Amino acid sequence: MLTARDIYERVCAHLLSQRAVSEDDNGSCRLRSPNGHKCAIGSLVNDEVYHPDIEGTGISYYRHAQDGNLLRALYASEVNAYDPSIVELLCELEQVHDDASVDQWPRLLTALGKRHAFI
């Protein structure tokens, strides 16, 4: 399983190189967009386990849910989203992608990394 630091580093590298929000034609955030972008969480889901039925429910829903398609896809991708501390980190990373402008991502991701003592 990936460590929290591994998850943070992988998502940061992905978002900072992609420099674009993953959204559908209506402007809703998506794990994987029609143009090939991936959100923070979508970047962690391996291609061989991705399926469109995991779309539509943000990771924050899983703070209280015990199981679901997205959790199973993440687990199969070496992300233990059954661990509450990992879910909290994923929620923070999702929030950066979903709620901040792309030009704010470097500063917000750095602050998140410092809060978690990753950097």
Secondary structure, DSSP 8 states (H G I E B T S, - for coil): ---HHHHHHHHHHHHHHH-S--B-TTS-B-SB-TTS-B-TTGGGS-TTT--GGGTTS-GGGGGT-S--HHHHHHHHTT--TTSHHHHHHHHHHHHHHHHS-GGGHHHHHHHHHHHTT--
